[in-house]
């Protein structure tokens, strides 16, 4: 008689630590796309990089001197000791 050996059972895989997964289907139940947790992190990383680039570009454009030079028509004040 064969005895049941529990050591030969495959260990169950814990799927709770893998993150999330979104599958989008069409009306006829065909898979359209799959969004994984790495896609979300990549999107957030791109948003952060874009925000830093926009802030840097704005600060650079604001502090750039004018390209045309217009000489001043007002004479400088006299230096008095």
LUMKOLLUM-97208 format. One record per atom (N, C-alpha, C): residue number from 0; residue in one letter; atom name; x, y, z. Coordinates in pm, 1 decimal. Atoms other than C-alpha are relative to their C-alpha. Example, Ala and Ser with C-alpha at 12.3 -4.5 7.8 and 13.67 -1.06 7.14 Angstrom:
// LUMKOLLUM-97208
+-----+------+------+----------+----------+----------+
| seq | type | atom |       xx |       yy |       zz |
+-----+------+------+----------+----------+----------+
|   0 |    a |    N |     89.0 |   -119.0 |      0.0 |
|   0 |    a |   CA |   1230.0 |   -450.0 |    780.0 |
|   0 |    a |    C |     90.0 |    120.0 |      0.0 |
|   1 |    s |    N |    -82.0 |   -119.0 |     -6.0 |
|   1 |    s |   CA |   1367.0 |   -106.0 |    714.0 |
|   1 |    s |    C |    -77.0 |    109.0 |     73.0 |
+-----+------+------+----------+----------+----------+
This chain:
// LUMKOLLUM-97208
+-----+------+------+----------+----------+----------+
| seq | type | atom |       xx |       yy |       zz |
+-----+------+------+----------+----------+----------+
|   0 |    x |    N |     82.5 |   -117.5 |      0.0 |
|   0 |    x |   CA |      0.0 |      0.0 |      0.0 |
|   0 |    x |    C |     87.6 |    124.8 |      0.0 |
|   1 |    x |    N |    -76.1 |   -123.8 |      7.4 |
|   1 |    x |   CA |    136.0 |    342.3 |    -96.6 |
|   1 |    x |    C |    -48.8 |     96.9 |    105.8 |
|   2 |    x |    N |     34.6 |   -102.2 |    -98.3 |
|   2 |    x |   CA |    145.4 |    595.9 |    178.7 |
|   2 |    x |    C |     17.3 |    136.9 |    -64.1 |
|   3 |    x |    N |     -6.0 |   -136.8 |     53.4 |
|   3 |    x |   CA |     89.0 |    962.4 |    102.8 |
|   3 |    x |    C |    122.6 |     69.9 |     55.7 |
|   4 |    x |    N |   -122.3 |    -69.8 |    -41.3 |
|   4 |    x |   CA |    416.5 |   1153.3 |    110.8 |
|   4 |    x |    C |    -18.3 |    148.8 |    -27.7 |
|   5 |    x |    N |     23.5 |   -143.8 |     16.7 |
|   5 |    x |   CA |    363.5 |   1523.1 |    171.4 |
|   5 |    x |    C |    124.8 |     75.2 |    -44.6 |
|   6 |    x |    N |   -122.8 |    -68.5 |     40.1 |
|   6 |    x |   CA |    728.3 |   1606.5 |     94.4 |
|   6 |    x |    C |     11.2 |     12.3 |   -152.3 |
|   7 |    x |    N |     -6.4 |     -5.8 |    144.5 |
|   7 |    x |   CA |    669.3 |   1543.1 |   -276.4 |
|   7 |    x |    C |    -96.1 |    102.2 |    -59.3 |
|   8 |    x |    N |     89.5 |   -103.8 |     50.1 |
|   8 |    x |   CA |    404.0 |   1812.5 |   -303.0 |
|   8 |    x |    C |     81.1 |    122.2 |    -41.5 |
|   9 |    x |    N |    -69.4 |   -122.1 |     42.1 |
|   9 |    x |   CA |    512.5 |   2117.7 |   -495.0 |
|   9 |    x |    C |    -35.7 |    113.0 |     95.3 |
|  10 |    x |    N |     32.9 |   -112.5 |    -88.7 |
|  10 |    x |   CA |    540.4 |   2425.0 |   -275.5 |
|  10 |    x |    C |    -86.1 |    101.5 |    -73.5 |
|  11 |    x |    N |     86.7 |   -101.5 |     59.5 |
|  11 |    x |   CA |    274.5 |   2685.5 |   -336.7 |
|  11 |    x |    C |     78.8 |    129.7 |    -16.7 |
|  12 |    x |    N |    -68.1 |   -125.5 |     29.0 |
|  12 |    x |   CA |    396.8 |   3008.7 |   -492.8 |
|  12 |    x |    C |    -82.8 |    113.1 |     57.9 |
|  13 |    x |    N |     68.5 |   -114.3 |    -60.4 |
|  13 |    x |   CA |    311.6 |   3322.7 |   -303.8 |
|  13 |    x |    C |     -5.0 |    112.8 |   -102.3 |
|  14 |    x |    N |     16.0 |   -103.0 |    101.9 |
|  14 |    x |   CA |    172.1 |   3567.3 |   -562.8 |
|  14 |    x |    C |    -30.8 |    136.5 |     59.6 |
|  15 |    x |    N |     37.8 |   -128.2 |    -59.8 |
|  15 |    x |   CA |     96.8 |   3843.9 |   -313.3 |
|  15 |    x |    C |    112.3 |    102.0 |     -5.0 |
|  16 |    x |    N |   -112.2 |    -93.8 |      0.1 |
|  16 |    x |   CA |    445.5 |   3996.6 |   -333.7 |
|  16 |    x |    C |     42.9 |     40.8 |   -140.8 |
|  17 |    x |    N |    -40.5 |    -28.1 |    137.2 |
|  17 |    x |   CA |    456.1 |   4024.6 |   -713.5 |
|  17 |    x |    C |    -52.8 |    132.0 |    -53.5 |
|  18 |    x |    N |     53.7 |   -125.6 |     50.2 |
|  18 |    x |   CA |    267.7 |   4353.3 |   -745.7 |
|  18 |    x |    C |   -136.6 |    -19.8 |    -60.7 |
|  19 |    x |    N |    132.6 |      5.5 |     60.8 |
|  19 |    x |   CA |    -33.4 |   4409.2 |   -964.4 |
|  19 |    x |    C |     12.1 |    -19.1 |   -150.3 |
|  20 |    x |    N |      5.8 |     26.0 |    142.8 |
|  20 |    x |   CA |   -137.4 |   4324.9 |  -1317.5 |
|  20 |    x |    C |   -139.8 |     35.2 |    -48.0 |
|  21 |    x |    N |    128.4 |    -38.2 |     57.9 |
|  21 |    x |   CA |   -413.2 |   4479.1 |  -1528.6 |
|  21 |    x |    C |     -4.3 |    -53.9 |   -141.9 |
|  22 |    x |    N |     19.0 |     53.4 |    134.3 |
|  22 |    x |   CA |   -541.7 |   4294.8 |  -1834.2 |
|  22 |    x |    C |   -123.4 |     65.0 |    -60.4 |
|  23 |    x |    N |    110.6 |    -67.6 |     67.8 |
|  23 |    x |   CA |   -762.6 |   4481.2 |  -2082.1 |
|  23 |    x |    C |    -46.5 |    -88.5 |   -114.8 |
|  24 |    x |    N |     58.7 |     86.4 |    101.3 |
|  24 |    x |   CA |   -997.4 |   4276.8 |  -2297.4 |
|  24 |    x |    C |    -99.8 |     77.9 |    -84.8 |
|  25 |    x |    N |    102.1 |    -58.5 |     85.7 |
|  25 |    x |   CA |  -1221.9 |   4367.2 |  -2591.9 |
|  25 |    x |    C |   -133.7 |    -67.8 |     29.8 |
|  26 |    x |    N |    132.7 |     57.7 |    -23.2 |
|  26 |    x |   CA |  -1592.5 |   4279.8 |  -2613.6 |
|  26 |    x |    C |     -4.5 |   -149.8 |    -26.3 |
|  27 |    x |    N |      1.3 |    143.1 |     31.1 |
|  27 |    x |   CA |  -1521.6 |   3941.5 |  -2768.8 |
|  27 |    x |    C |    105.3 |    -76.8 |     79.8 |
|  28 |    x |    N |    -92.6 |     62.0 |    -96.0 |
|  28 |    x |   CA |  -1281.4 |   3859.1 |  -2483.8 |
|  28 |    x |    C |    136.5 |    -31.8 |    -58.8 |
|  29 |    x |    N |   -137.2 |     11.0 |     49.9 |
|  29 |    x |   CA |   -963.6 |   3902.2 |  -2681.6 |
|  29 |    x |    C |     86.1 |     96.1 |     78.7 |
|  30 |    x |    N |    -90.6 |    -80.5 |    -80.1 |
|  30 |    x |   CA |   -669.7 |   4034.1 |  -2485.0 |
|  30 |    x |    C |     55.7 |    114.5 |    -84.0 |
|  31 |    x |    N |    -49.4 |   -117.2 |     72.0 |
|  31 |    x |   CA |   -585.8 |   4389.6 |  -2594.8 |
|  31 |    x |    C |    138.0 |     41.8 |     49.7 |
|  32 |    x |    N |   -130.7 |    -38.5 |    -54.5 |
|  32 |    x |   CA |   -302.8 |   4482.7 |  -2358.7 |
|  32 |    x |    C |      9.6 |    -42.3 |    145.7 |
|  33 |    x |    N |    -27.8 |     37.3 |   -138.2 |
|  33 |    x |   CA |   -144.5 |   4399.9 |  -2025.4 |
|  33 |    x |    C |     86.1 |    109.5 |     60.4 |
|  34 |    x |    N |    -77.1 |   -100.4 |    -72.3 |
|  34 |    x |   CA |    -21.9 |   4659.5 |  -1777.3 |
|  34 |    x |    C |     51.5 |    -62.3 |    128.9 |
|  35 |    x |    N |    -61.5 |     57.5 |   -119.4 |
|  35 |    x |   CA |    221.3 |   4543.5 |  -1511.6 |
|  35 |    x |    C |     49.7 |    111.7 |     90.2 |
|  36 |    x |    N |    -48.3 |    -98.2 |    -96.8 |
|  36 |    x |   CA |    364.5 |   4717.5 |  -1207.3 |
|  36 |    x |    C |    120.6 |     76.2 |    -54.2 |
|  37 |    x |    N |   -117.4 |    -68.2 |     55.5 |
|  37 |    x |   CA |    686.8 |   4795.7 |  -1395.9 |
|  37 |    x |    C |    -41.1 |    110.8 |    -95.7 |
|  38 |    x |    N |     48.6 |   -105.7 |     88.1 |
|  38 |    x |   CA |    482.9 |   4993.6 |  -1650.1 |
|  38 |    x |    C |    -38.7 |    123.7 |     81.4 |
|  39 |    x |    N |     38.1 |   -112.5 |    -85.7 |
|  39 |    x |   CA |    342.5 |   5209.1 |  -1369.9 |
|  39 |    x |    C |    121.0 |     73.4 |     54.4 |
|  40 |    x |    N |   -121.3 |    -64.5 |    -52.2 |
|  40 |    x |   CA |    685.8 |   5271.9 |  -1218.6 |
|  40 |    x |    C |     74.2 |     75.0 |   -110.4 |
|  41 |    x |    N |    -65.5 |    -66.9 |    112.5 |
|  41 |    x |   CA |    828.4 |   5357.7 |  -1560.6 |
|  41 |    x |    C |    -73.2 |    129.0 |    -35.5 |
|  42 |    x |    N |     79.1 |   -119.5 |     27.6 |
|  42 |    x |   CA |    542.5 |   5602.7 |  -1621.5 |
|  42 |    x |    C |     27.1 |    108.6 |    104.4 |
|  43 |    x |    N |    -27.3 |    -98.3 |   -105.8 |
|  43 |    x |   CA |    599.0 |   5773.2 |  -1284.2 |
|  43 |    x |    C |    142.4 |     54.5 |    -10.2 |
|  44 |    x |    N |   -137.8 |    -45.7 |     17.8 |
|  44 |    x |   CA |    974.4 |   5789.4 |  -1347.1 |
|  44 |    x |    C |      9.3 |     98.7 |   -116.4 |
|  45 |    x |    N |      2.8 |    -91.9 |    114.0 |
|  45 |    x |   CA |    909.2 |   5952.7 |  -1686.2 |
|  45 |    x |    C |    -66.0 |    131.6 |     34.4 |
|  46 |    x |    N |     65.3 |   -124.6 |    -43.0 |
|  46 |    x |   CA |    669.6 |   6204.2 |  -1529.4 |
|  46 |    x |    C |     93.6 |     83.5 |     86.3 |
|  47 |    x |    N |    -95.5 |    -72.0 |    -85.3 |
|  47 |    x |   CA |    930.7 |   6294.8 |  -1267.4 |
|  47 |    x |    C |    113.7 |     61.3 |    -80.5 |
|  48 |    x |    N |   -108.2 |    -52.1 |     84.8 |
|  48 |    x |   CA |   1205.6 |   6332.7 |  -1527.8 |
|  48 |    x |    C |    -50.6 |    116.6 |    -86.1 |
|  49 |    x |    N |     57.4 |   -108.4 |     79.6 |
|  49 |    x |   CA |    975.6 |   6546.4 |  -1744.6 |
|  49 |    x |    C |    -22.4 |    124.9 |     82.4 |
|  50 |    x |    N |     20.3 |   -114.8 |    -88.7 |
|  50 |    x |   CA |    889.9 |   6768.1 |  -1448.7 |
|  50 |    x |    C |    132.4 |     69.9 |     30.0 |
|  51 |    x |    N |   -131.6 |    -59.7 |    -25.0 |
|  51 |    x |   CA |   1257.7 |   6820.4 |  -1364.7 |
|  51 |    x |    C |     52.5 |     72.3 |   -123.3 |
|  52 |    x |    N |    -43.1 |    -63.9 |    124.1 |
|  52 |    x |   CA |   1333.2 |   6899.3 |  -1729.1 |
|  52 |    x |    C |    -75.8 |    129.7 |    -23.8 |
|  53 |    x |    N |     80.5 |   -120.6 |     20.0 |
|  53 |    x |   CA |   1046.3 |   7150.2 |  -1747.0 |
|  53 |    x |    C |     41.0 |    110.4 |     97.0 |
|  54 |    x |    N |    -43.2 |   -100.3 |    -98.5 |
|  54 |    x |   CA |   1156.3 |   7325.9 |  -1426.2 |
|  54 |    x |    C |    135.6 |     56.8 |    -38.8 |
|  55 |    x |    N |   -132.1 |    -47.4 |     41.5 |
|  55 |    x |   CA |   1516.9 |   7344.3 |  -1546.5 |
|  55 |    x |    C |     -8.0 |     87.6 |   -123.3 |
|  56 |    x |    N |     15.0 |    -78.4 |    122.8 |
|  56 |    x |   CA |   1413.1 |   7472.5 |  -1888.4 |
|  56 |    x |    C |    -61.2 |    136.3 |     30.6 |
|  57 |    x |    N |     64.2 |   -125.7 |    -37.5 |
|  57 |    x |   CA |   1187.5 |   7736.0 |  -1732.0 |
|  57 |    x |    C |     98.7 |     93.1 |     69.7 |
|  58 |    x |    N |    -97.7 |    -82.8 |    -70.6 |
|  58 |    x |   CA |   1463.0 |   7859.2 |  -1499.0 |
|  58 |    x |    C |    109.8 |     48.4 |    -94.6 |
|  59 |    x |    N |   -103.1 |    -39.7 |     96.0 |
|  59 |    x |   CA |   1718.2 |   7863.9 |  -1782.1 |
|  59 |    x |    C |    -52.8 |    109.1 |    -92.9 |
|  60 |    x |    N |     58.0 |    -98.9 |     90.8 |
|  60 |    x |   CA |   1484.3 |   8059.1 |  -2011.5 |
|  60 |    x |    C |    -25.9 |    131.8 |     71.1 |
|  61 |    x |    N |     29.7 |   -122.5 |    -73.9 |
|  61 |    x |   CA |   1397.5 |   8308.5 |  -1738.6 |
|  61 |    x |    C |    126.6 |     80.3 |     28.2 |
|  62 |    x |    N |   -123.5 |    -69.6 |    -35.9 |
|  62 |    x |   CA |   1760.4 |   8392.2 |  -1652.4 |
|  62 |    x |    C |     92.8 |     24.5 |   -118.4 |
|  63 |    x |    N |    -81.7 |    -24.2 |    118.5 |
|  63 |    x |   CA |   1893.0 |   8408.2 |  -2008.2 |
|  63 |    x |    C |    -10.8 |    147.8 |    -38.4 |
|  64 |    x |    N |      7.0 |   -141.5 |     37.9 |
|  64 |    x |   CA |   1989.2 |   8765.8 |  -2105.4 |
|  64 |    x |    C |    -61.4 |     17.4 |   -138.6 |
|  65 |    x |    N |     61.3 |    -30.5 |    129.0 |
|  65 |    x |   CA |   1817.0 |   8932.1 |  -2397.2 |
|  65 |    x |    C |    105.1 |     -8.3 |   -110.1 |
|  66 |    x |    N |    -94.6 |     16.6 |    110.4 |
|  66 |    x |   CA |   1974.7 |   8869.0 |  -2736.3 |
|  66 |    x |    C |     33.6 |    133.6 |    -65.7 |
|  67 |    x |    N |    -29.5 |   -130.9 |     58.6 |
|  67 |    x |   CA |   1951.2 |   9232.6 |  -2850.1 |
|  67 |    x |    C |     46.2 |     94.2 |    110.0 |
|  68 |    x |    N |    -54.8 |    -95.3 |    -97.1 |
|  68 |    x |   CA |   2152.9 |   9498.4 |  -2676.0 |
|  68 |    x |    C |    -46.6 |    139.9 |    -36.7 |
|  69 |    x |    N |     43.8 |   -138.1 |     20.8 |
|  69 |    x |   CA |   1995.8 |   9840.4 |  -2639.1 |
|  69 |    x |    C |     80.3 |     88.8 |     94.8 |
|  70 |    x |    N |    -80.1 |    -85.7 |    -88.2 |
|  70 |    x |   CA |   2237.8 |  10104.4 |  -2510.6 |
|  70 |    x |    C |    -90.4 |     92.2 |     81.5 |
|  71 |    x |    N |     77.4 |    -83.8 |    -90.3 |
|  71 |    x |   CA |   2113.9 |  10304.8 |  -2218.4 |
|  71 |    x |    C |     12.6 |    146.8 |    -40.2 |
|  72 |    x |    N |     -2.2 |   -143.0 |     33.5 |
|  72 |    x |   CA |   2018.0 |  10665.4 |  -2286.3 |
|  72 |    x |    C |     19.1 |     85.3 |    124.5 |
|  73 |    x |    N |    -18.0 |    -75.0 |   -125.4 |
|  73 |    x |   CA |   2051.0 |  10764.7 |  -1920.9 |
|  73 |    x |    C |    146.3 |     -6.2 |     37.2 |
|  74 |    x |    N |   -139.5 |     -3.1 |    -40.8 |
|  74 |    x |   CA |   2395.0 |  10876.5 |  -1809.9 |
|  74 |    x |    C |     12.1 |    -52.7 |    142.9 |
|  75 |    x |    N |    -18.8 |     54.3 |   -133.9 |
|  75 |    x |   CA |   2534.8 |  10702.5 |  -1502.2 |
|  75 |    x |    C |     15.1 |    112.6 |    101.6 |
|  76 |    x |    N |    -15.7 |   -103.5 |   -103.5 |
|  76 |    x |   CA |   2528.3 |  10893.9 |  -1173.8 |
|  76 |    x |    C |    146.6 |     27.8 |     26.0 |
|  77 |    x |    N |   -138.6 |    -38.8 |    -26.5 |
|  77 |    x |   CA |   2842.1 |  11080.3 |  -1074.7 |
|  77 |    x |    C |     47.7 |    -66.1 |    128.0 |
|  78 |    x |    N |    -58.0 |     62.8 |   -116.4 |
|  78 |    x |   CA |   3071.6 |  10905.0 |   -833.1 |
|  78 |    x |    C |     57.4 |    107.8 |     90.7 |
|  79 |    x |    N |    -46.9 |   -101.1 |    -95.2 |
|  79 |    x |   CA |   3125.5 |  11124.3 |   -527.5 |
|  79 |    x |    C |     59.5 |    -73.5 |    118.9 |
|  80 |    x |    N |    -65.2 |     64.1 |   -115.8 |
|  80 |    x |   CA |   3369.9 |  11033.7 |   -251.9 |
|  80 |    x |    C |    -54.3 |     54.5 |    128.2 |
+-----+------+------+----------+----------+----------+
